[in-house]
Amino acid sequence: MAQAQITAKKQQELQQQYTNYKNSLQQLAQKIGDVEADTEEHKLVLETLNPLPQDRKCFRMINGVLVERTVKDVLPALETNSIGLKKVLEELVKQYKRQEEEMEKWKKKNNIQVVQQ
């Protein structure tokens, strides 16, 4: 009887750990998707602004406030942001892969077989 309780408790702990791994992977995937969308948006805006005259006015949203600037003022900031987003994206992908590898090692160590994914 005591052995069955220990086994049930161990199984419950393993299920909780598995759920935690899956949730953290899902959150990372969501962040990666968000950053990818922002990166694409920056790329589109850069492609649109590059051929325009440098003194042409454009508008930029800064902390929820629409600000009037020139293309010459906005392009360097957009390029810097775009580079930063790419670095963040690379780091998130590395983090996702590390977490996935860690989960696989944990599954092998605990002899976990997923019935349904």
OpenMM code with the backbone's topology and positions (N, CA, C; nanometers):
from openmm import Vec3, app, unit

residues = "MET ALA GLN ALA GLN ILE THR ALA LYS LYS GLN GLN GLU LEU GLN GLN GLN TYR THR ASN TYR LYS ASN SER LEU GLN GLN LEU ALA GLN LYS ILE GLY ASP VAL GLU ALA ASP THR GLU GLU HIS LYS LEU VAL LEU GLU THR LEU ASN PRO LEU PRO GLN ASP ARG LYS CYS PHE ARG MET ILE ASN GLY VAL LEU VAL GLU ARG THR VAL LYS ASP VAL LEU PRO ALA LEU GLU THR ASN SER ILE GLY LEU LYS LYS VAL LEU GLU GLU LEU VAL LYS GLN TYR LYS ARG GLN GLU GLU GLU MET GLU LYS TRP LYS LYS LYS ASN ASN ILE GLN VAL VAL GLN GLN".split()
positions = [
    Vec3(0.0823, -0.1189, 0.0000),
    Vec3(0.0000, 0.0000, 0.0000),
    Vec3(0.0871, 0.1257, 0.0000),
    Vec3(0.1908, 0.1298, 0.0846),
    Vec3(0.2797, 0.2461, 0.0936),
    Vec3(0.3570, 0.2637, -0.0366),
    Vec3(0.3950, 0.1514, -0.0985),
    Vec3(0.4683, 0.1553, -0.2253),
    Vec3(0.3827, 0.2174, -0.3348),
    Vec3(0.2542, 0.1874, -0.3373),
    Vec3(0.1628, 0.2416, -0.4378),
    Vec3(0.1480, 0.3929, -0.4214),
    Vec3(0.1442, 0.4401, -0.2956),
    Vec3(0.1331, 0.5834, -0.2713),
    Vec3(0.2588, 0.6564, -0.3182),
    Vec3(0.3756, 0.5970, -0.2931),
    Vec3(0.5016, 0.6568, -0.3361),
    Vec3(0.5061, 0.6636, -0.4881),
    Vec3(0.4670, 0.5556, -0.5542),
    Vec3(0.4668, 0.5513, -0.6993),
    Vec3(0.3694, 0.6537, -0.7569),
    Vec3(0.2522, 0.6640, -0.7002),
    Vec3(0.1542, 0.7614, -0.7489),
    Vec3(0.2056, 0.9036, -0.7305),
    Vec3(0.2703, 0.9283, -0.6166),
    Vec3(0.3242, 1.0619, -0.5912),
    Vec3(0.4371, 1.0929, -0.6888),
    Vec3(0.5234, 0.9963, -0.7129),
    Vec3(0.6342, 1.0127, -0.8084),
    Vec3(0.5790, 1.0400, -0.9478),
    Vec3(0.4752, 0.9660, -0.9868),
    Vec3(0.4152, 0.9844, -1.1182),
    Vec3(0.3556, 1.1251, -1.1300),
    Vec3(0.2926, 1.1703, -1.0249),
    Vec3(0.2330, 1.3041, -1.0251),
    Vec3(0.3422, 1.4110, -1.0374),
    Vec3(0.4542, 1.3924, -0.9680),
    Vec3(0.5661, 1.4862, -0.9768),
    Vec3(0.6233, 1.4896, -1.1177),
    Vec3(0.6380, 1.3727, -1.1787),
    Vec3(0.6901, 1.3654, -1.3151),
    Vec3(0.5957, 1.4341, -1.4136),
    Vec3(0.4659, 1.4138, -1.3955),
    Vec3(0.3688, 1.4802, -1.4828),
    Vec3(0.3771, 1.6314, -1.4678),
    Vec3(0.3953, 1.6783, -1.3445),
    Vec3(0.4059, 1.8220, -1.3202),
    Vec3(0.5315, 1.8792, -1.3858),
    Vec3(0.6433, 1.8073, -1.3737),
    Vec3(0.7672, 1.8516, -1.4367),
    Vec3(0.7521, 1.8561, -1.5890),
    Vec3(0.6891, 1.7547, -1.6458),
    Vec3(0.6673, 1.7505, -1.7893),
    Vec3(0.5821, 1.8701, -1.8339),
    Vec3(0.4771, 1.8984, -1.7584),
    Vec3(0.3901, 2.0115, -1.7898),
    Vec3(0.4687, 2.1424, -1.7830),
    Vec3(0.5554, 2.1551, -1.6833),
    Vec3(0.6383, 2.2761, -1.6713),
    Vec3(0.7301, 2.2933, -1.7917),
    Vec3(0.7935, 2.1833, -1.8348),
    Vec3(0.8798, 2.1885, -1.9531),
    Vec3(0.7996, 2.2319, -2.0762),
    Vec3(0.6849, 2.1701, -2.0960),
    Vec3(0.6031, 2.2023, -2.2138),
    Vec3(0.5581, 2.3483, -2.2110),
    Vec3(0.5174, 2.3963, -2.0938),
    Vec3(0.4722, 2.5352, -2.0826),
    Vec3(0.5851, 2.6342, -2.1109),
    Vec3(0.7037, 2.6067, -2.0579),
    Vec3(0.8152, 2.6986, -2.0819),
    Vec3(0.8549, 2.6988, -2.2294),
    Vec3(0.8502, 2.5816, -2.2942),
    Vec3(0.8783, 2.5758, -2.4375),
    Vec3(0.7737, 2.6537, -2.5170),
    Vec3(0.6497, 2.6424, -2.4766),
    Vec3(0.5423, 2.7126, -2.5452),
    Vec3(0.5572, 2.8646, -2.5287),
    Vec3(0.5958, 2.9086, -2.4098),
    Vec3(0.6165, 3.0514, -2.3869),
    Vec3(0.7324, 3.1044, -2.4705),
    Vec3(0.8398, 3.0272, -2.4771),
    Vec3(0.9534, 3.0683, -2.5594),
    Vec3(0.9135, 3.0760, -2.7063),
    Vec3(0.8368, 2.9790, -2.7530),
    Vec3(0.7915, 2.9800, -2.8920),
    Vec3(0.7056, 3.1034, -2.9193),
    Vec3(0.6236, 3.1419, -2.8248),
    Vec3(0.5393, 3.2613, -2.8389),
    Vec3(0.6256, 3.3871, -2.8485),
    Vec3(0.7269, 3.3969, -2.7627),
    Vec3(0.8173, 3.5123, -2.7665),
    Vec3(0.8918, 3.5183, -2.8990),
    Vec3(0.9362, 3.4018, -2.9465),
    Vec3(1.0065, 3.3963, -3.0745),
    Vec3(0.9152, 3.4462, -3.1861),
    Vec3(0.7896, 3.4045, -3.1853),
    Vec3(0.6936, 3.4503, -3.2860),
    Vec3(0.6723, 3.6002, -3.2811),
    Vec3(0.6631, 3.6554, -3.1611),
    Vec3(0.6443, 3.7999, -3.1460),
    Vec3(0.7644, 3.8774, -3.2001),
    Vec3(0.8847, 3.8321, -3.1653),
    Vec3(1.0057, 3.9005, -3.2105),
    Vec3(1.0210, 3.8874, -3.3618),
    Vec3(0.9864, 3.7706, -3.4174),
    Vec3(0.9917, 3.7538, -3.5625),
    Vec3(0.8976, 3.8514, -3.6322),
    Vec3(0.7785, 3.8699, -3.5775),
    Vec3(0.6822, 3.9629, -3.6358),
    Vec3(0.7363, 4.1059, -3.6308),
    Vec3(0.7955, 4.1445, -3.5182),
    Vec3(0.8538, 4.2787, -3.5069),
    Vec3(0.9684, 4.2973, -3.6054),
    Vec3(1.0516, 4.1939, -3.6210),
    Vec3(1.1640, 4.2001, -3.7142),
    Vec3(1.1143, 4.2198, -3.8575),
    Vec3(1.0115, 4.1455, -3.8948),
    Vec3(0.9548, 4.1604, -4.0289),
    Vec3(0.8963, 4.2993, -4.0507),
    Vec3(0.8315, 4.3520, -3.9481),
    Vec3(0.7734, 4.4860, -3.9575),
    Vec3(0.8839, 4.5907, -3.9766),
    Vec3(0.9920, 4.5783, -3.8997),
    Vec3(1.1041, 4.6710, -3.9156),
    Vec3(1.1633, 4.6610, -4.0567),
    Vec3(1.1774, 4.5387, -4.1058),
    Vec3(1.2334, 4.5176, -4.2393),
    Vec3(1.1463, 4.5852, -4.3450),
    Vec3(1.0159, 4.5690, -4.3326),
    Vec3(0.9224, 4.6294, -4.4278),
    Vec3(0.9322, 4.7816, -4.4254),
    Vec3(0.9378, 4.8401, -4.3074),
    Vec3(0.9474, 4.9864, -4.2958),
    Vec3(1.0797, 5.0352, -4.3529),
    Vec3(1.1896, 4.9636, -4.3247),
    Vec3(1.3195, 5.0026, -4.3795),
    Vec3(1.3190, 4.9969, -4.5323),
    Vec3(1.2595, 4.8921, -4.5883),
    Vec3(1.2516, 4.8803, -4.7343),
    Vec3(1.1680, 4.9934, -4.7945),
    Vec3(1.0681, 5.0387, -4.7211),
    Vec3(0.9819, 5.1457, -4.7686),
    Vec3(1.0535, 5.2808, -4.7602),
    Vec3(1.1267, 5.3046, -4.6528),
    Vec3(1.1892, 5.4354, -4.6319),
    Vec3(1.3209, 5.4551, -4.7069),
    Vec3(1.3941, 5.3489, -4.7339),
    Vec3(1.5256, 5.3626, -4.7969),
    Vec3(1.5247, 5.4403, -4.9287),
    Vec3(1.4336, 5.4131, -5.0210),
    Vec3(1.4394, 5.4867, -5.1483),
    Vec3(1.3874, 5.6315, -5.1401),
    Vec3(1.3288, 5.6700, -5.0300),
    Vec3(1.2699, 5.8035, -5.0183),
    Vec3(1.3775, 5.9101, -4.9962),
    Vec3(1.3473, 6.0353, -5.0318),
    Vec3(1.4418, 6.1447, -5.0046),
    Vec3(1.4649, 6.1607, -4.8543),
    Vec3(1.5857, 6.1942, -4.8165),
    Vec3(1.6239, 6.2034, -4.6755),
    Vec3(1.5506, 6.3133, -4.5994),
    Vec3(1.5082, 6.4166, -4.6710),
    Vec3(1.4418, 6.5282, -4.6023),
    Vec3(1.2900, 6.5133, -4.5969),
    Vec3(1.2377, 6.4038, -4.6474),
    Vec3(1.0931, 6.3819, -4.6443),
    Vec3(1.0484, 6.3543, -4.5000),
    Vec3(0.9337, 6.4113, -4.4655),
    Vec3(0.8864, 6.3887, -4.3288),
    Vec3(0.8169, 6.2530, -4.3185),
    Vec3(0.8311, 6.1956, -4.2012),
    Vec3(0.7636, 6.0698, -4.1715),
    Vec3(0.7253, 6.0725, -4.0244),
    Vec3(0.6468, 5.9752, -3.9841),
    Vec3(0.5990, 5.9715, -3.8466),
    Vec3(0.6458, 5.8427, -3.7811),
    Vec3(0.6793, 5.8550, -3.6539),
    Vec3(0.7279, 5.7399, -3.5787),
    Vec3(0.6578, 5.7361, -3.4441),
    Vec3(0.6183, 5.6157, -3.4043),
    Vec3(0.5532, 5.5973, -3.2745),
    Vec3(0.6609, 5.5719, -3.1689),
    Vec3(0.6666, 5.6602, -3.0687),
    Vec3(0.7625, 5.6451, -2.9599),
    Vec3(0.6846, 5.6454, -2.8291),
    Vec3(0.6837, 5.5301, -2.7616),
    Vec3(0.6112, 5.5145, -2.6347),
    Vec3(0.4654, 5.5595, -2.6455),
    Vec3(0.4011, 5.5221, -2.7538),
    Vec3(0.2598, 5.5529, -2.7699),
    Vec3(0.2316, 5.6937, -2.8203),
    Vec3(0.3365, 5.7712, -2.8500),
    Vec3(0.3185, 5.9072, -2.8999),
    Vec3(0.3690, 5.9129, -3.0438),
    Vec3(0.2861, 5.9635, -3.1325),
    Vec3(0.3238, 5.9772, -3.2726),
    Vec3(0.4070, 6.1044, -3.2884),
    Vec3(0.5302, 6.0887, -3.3391),
    Vec3(0.6238, 6.1992, -3.3489),
    Vec3(0.6608, 6.2211, -3.4947),
    Vec3(0.6649, 6.3482, -3.5359),
    Vec3(0.7038, 6.3808, -3.6734),
    Vec3(0.8554, 6.3945, -3.6799),
    Vec3(0.9166, 6.3246, -3.7740),
    Vec3(1.0612, 6.3266, -3.7959),
    Vec3(1.0865, 6.3295, -3.9461),
    Vec3(1.2150, 6.3276, -3.9823),
    Vec3(1.2504, 6.3118, -4.1236),
    Vec3(1.3042, 6.1707, -4.1432),
    Vec3(1.3072, 6.1285, -4.2674),
    Vec3(1.3585, 5.9952, -4.2992),
    Vec3(1.5029, 5.9833, -4.2498),
    Vec3(1.5808, 6.0901, -4.2652),
    Vec3(1.7208, 6.0914, -4.2223),
    Vec3(1.7330, 6.0630, -4.0717),
    Vec3(1.6388, 6.1125, -3.9919),
    Vec3(1.6418, 6.0911, -3.8470),
    Vec3(1.5963, 5.9508, -3.8075),
    Vec3(1.5014, 5.8979, -3.8821),
    Vec3(1.4374, 5.7715, -3.8433),
    Vec3(1.5178, 5.6480, -3.8868),
    Vec3(1.5781, 5.6531, -4.0041),
    Vec3(1.6476, 5.5349, -4.0576),
    Vec3(1.7540, 5.4776, -3.9638),
    Vec3(1.8450, 5.5578, -3.9082),
    Vec3(1.9466, 5.4979, -3.8198),
    Vec3(1.8858, 5.4286, -3.6974),
    Vec3(1.7828, 5.4890, -3.6394),
    Vec3(1.7181, 5.4278, -3.5222),
    Vec3(1.6517, 5.2961, -3.5600),
    Vec3(1.5862, 5.2932, -3.6748),
    Vec3(1.5214, 5.1693, -3.7203),
    Vec3(1.6239, 5.0600, -3.7469),
    Vec3(1.7355, 5.0971, -3.8078),
    Vec3(1.8395, 4.9976, -3.8364),
    Vec3(1.8979, 4.9415, -3.7062),
    Vec3(1.9198, 5.0288, -3.6096),
    Vec3(1.9706, 4.9845, -3.4797),
    Vec3(1.8707, 4.8902, -3.4125),
    Vec3(1.7440, 4.9275, -3.4142),
    Vec3(1.6404, 4.8423, -3.3545),
    Vec3(1.6323, 4.7079, -3.4258),
    Vec3(1.6428, 4.7098, -3.5569),
    Vec3(1.6341, 4.5867, -3.6352),
    Vec3(1.7487, 4.4922, -3.5997),
    Vec3(1.8684, 4.5469, -3.5872),
    Vec3(1.9847, 4.4648, -3.5507),
    Vec3(1.9652, 4.4069, -3.4107),
    Vec3(1.9164, 4.4889, -3.3190),
    Vec3(1.8904, 4.4424, -3.1829),
    Vec3(1.7874, 4.3312, -3.1789),
    Vec3(1.6812, 4.3449, -3.2583),
    Vec3(1.5773, 4.2413, -3.2635),
    Vec3(1.6333, 4.1102, -3.3173),
    Vec3(1.7216, 4.1185, -3.4156),
    Vec3(1.7813, 3.9966, -3.4713),
    Vec3(1.8667, 3.9253, -3.3664),
    Vec3(1.9396, 4.0031, -3.2862),
    Vec3(2.0218, 3.9434, -3.1797),
    Vec3(1.9330, 3.8772, -3.0749),
    Vec3(1.8262, 3.9440, -3.0380),
    Vec3(1.7329, 3.8880, -2.9394),
    Vec3(1.6714, 3.7591, -2.9936),
    Vec3(1.6357, 3.7600, -3.1207),
    Vec3(1.5766, 3.6417, -3.1837),
    Vec3(1.6737, 3.5240, -3.1815),
    Vec3(1.7993, 3.5495, -3.2152),
    Vec3(1.9003, 3.4430, -3.2121),
    Vec3(1.9138, 3.3848, -3.0717),
    Vec3(1.9159, 3.4723, -2.9721),
    Vec3(1.9306, 3.4276, -2.8339),
    Vec3(1.8101, 3.3448, -2.7890),
    Vec3(1.6902, 3.3883, -2.8276),
    Vec3(1.5691, 3.3132, -2.7912),
    Vec3(1.5675, 3.1753, -2.8568),
    Vec3(1.6128, 3.1676, -2.9813),
    Vec3(1.6173, 3.0381, -3.0501),
    Vec3(1.7175, 2.9450, -2.9805),
    Vec3(1.8330, 2.9997, -2.9418),
    Vec3(1.9315, 2.9185, -2.8678),
    Vec3(1.8719, 2.8696, -2.7361),
    Vec3(1.8039, 2.9592, -2.6672),
    Vec3(1.7420, 2.9243, -2.5387),
    Vec3(1.6368, 2.8150, -2.5586),
    Vec3(1.5582, 2.8250, -2.6652),
    Vec3(1.4558, 2.7245, -2.6949),
    Vec3(1.5207, 2.5887, -2.7184),
    Vec3(1.6277, 2.5874, -2.7978),
    Vec3(1.6958, 2.4610, -2.8276),
    Vec3(1.7566, 2.3999, -2.7018),
    Vec3(1.8161, 2.4836, -2.6163),
    Vec3(1.8722, 2.4331, -2.4903),
    Vec3(1.7629, 2.3714, -2.4035),
    Vec3(1.6510, 2.4410, -2.3935),
    Vec3(1.5393, 2.3925, -2.3112),
    Vec3(1.4863, 2.2605, -2.3677),
    Vec3(1.4783, 2.2517, -2.5002),
    Vec3(1.4300, 2.1296, -2.5649),
    Vec3(1.5252, 2.0126, -2.5389),
    Vec3(1.6560, 2.0391, -2.5489),
    Vec3(1.7550, 1.9345, -2.5219),
    Vec3(1.7481, 1.8896, -2.3757),
    Vec3(1.7318, 1.9868, -2.2869),
    Vec3(1.7208, 1.9554, -2.1449),
    Vec3(1.5990, 1.8668, -2.1190),
    Vec3(1.4894, 1.8969, -2.1855),
    Vec3(1.3674, 1.8177, -2.1698),
    Vec3(1.3889, 1.6754, -2.2217),
    Vec3(1.4565, 1.6621, -2.3342),
    Vec3(1.4832, 1.5290, -2.3901),
    Vec3(1.5721, 1.4472, -2.2963),
    Vec3(1.6738, 1.5110, -2.2391),
    Vec3(1.7600, 1.4409, -2.1432),
    Vec3(1.6795, 1.3963, -2.0212),
    Vec3(1.5935, 1.4850, -1.9747),
    Vec3(1.5093, 1.4535, -1.8591),
    Vec3(1.4168, 1.3363, -1.8911),
    Vec3(1.3596, 1.3360, -2.0128),
    Vec3(1.2708, 1.2265, -2.0528),
    Vec3(1.3458, 1.0933, -2.0570),
    Vec3(1.4687, 1.0947, -2.1088),
    Vec3(1.5477, 0.9715, -2.1145),
    Vec3(1.5881, 0.9255, -1.9744),
    Vec3(1.6281, 1.0216, -1.8918),
    Vec3(1.6709, 0.9889, -1.7552),
    Vec3(1.5581, 0.9253, -1.6756),
    Vec3(1.4381, 0.9765, -1.6907),
    Vec3(1.3227, 0.9260, -1.6153),
    Vec3(1.2404, 0.8241, -1.6922),
    Vec3(1.2910, 0.7835, -1.8094),
    Vec3(1.2224, 0.6841, -1.8918),
    Vec3(1.0784, 0.7263, -1.9217),
    Vec3(1.0631, 0.8495, -1.9688),
    Vec3(0.9309, 0.9054, -1.9991),
    Vec3(0.8967, 0.8767, -2.1447),
    Vec3(0.7804, 0.8231, -2.1666),
    Vec3(0.7312, 0.8014, -2.3024),
    Vec3(0.5989, 0.8769, -2.3152),
    Vec3(0.5937, 0.9676, -2.4112),
    Vec3(0.4733, 1.0483, -2.4292),
    Vec3(0.3754, 0.9711, -2.5157),
    Vec3(0.2556, 0.9539, -2.4648),
    Vec3(0.1532, 0.8802, -2.5366),
    Vec3(0.0885, 0.9709, -2.6406),
    Vec3(0.0649, 1.0963, -2.6028),
    Vec3(-0.0045, 1.1906, -2.6900),
    Vec3(0.0635, 1.3251, -2.6813),
    Vec3(0.0879, 1.3888, -2.7998),
    Vec3(0.1527, 1.5201, -2.7995),
    Vec3(0.0665, 1.6230, -2.8625),
] * unit.nanometer
topology = app.Topology()
chain = topology.addChain("A")
for resn in residues:
    res = topology.addResidue(resn, chain)
    for name in ("N", "CA", "C"):
        topology.addAtom(name, app.Element.getBySymbol(name[0]), res)
